[in-house]
Amino acid sequence: SLPNHRGAEETLNQYIDKGYLNASLVERDNRIRISLTQFTNKTEANSYLSALRTKEGFANAWLLAVSN
């Protein structure tokens, strides 16, 4: 989570520059989070998360489930 829009936008752009082209901001519960990608299938999301956690800097990555 990031405390303000400026920091969130800067961080978002860093991820996009690193190749996470689907990265976006998610604003919920007075928090601004970075989403690297989105899934409609929980199995696919968990598979992506497992692979992501093997990359440097993502050991503590987690899923955010959002219902409409």
Secondary structure, DSSP 4 states (H G I P E B T S, - for coil): -BSSHHHHHHHHHHHHHTT-TT-EEEEETTEEEEES---S-HHHHHHHHHHHTTSTT-TT--------
